[in-house]
Amino acid sequence: MDLFSAAASLMGYKILGTAMPDPDTLTDLYEVPASTETRLTALFISNHALETDNARLAFAPAGATDDPSHYAHYDVPIPGRDSLLITGDLPLATTDVVRVYSLNGNLSFVALGEEKAVA
């Protein structure tokens, strides 16, 4: 499935967060709001430069301090002027944080999913 077909299949989900981190800086992309459950369904990573950049993706339970055990993807090479789409159905609890990283600062990240209020 090409990127545009995959994106079309995600229609109906909202943008949870966008970021273009500074070089070599771990950045919060999305934090689950209070009294909310979230399902992360897609993450787009786009390289705006001609050279390859490396991406990291971490999930911090309850906003915990960065820890090596939080990383789902670590230093994944994204070729110049290319994109990567990661899809799934990842449940996130209140105050969980999705963090992203770009080695050279040339990557943008867009998270899509659903939020549901809980009592």
Secondary structure, 3 states (H helix, E strand, C coil): CCHHHHHHHCCCCEEEEEECCCCCCCEEEEECCCCEEEEEEEEEEEECCCCCEEEEEEEEHHHCCCCHHHEEEEEEEECCCCEEEEEEEEEECCCCEEEEEECCCCEEEEEEEEEEECC
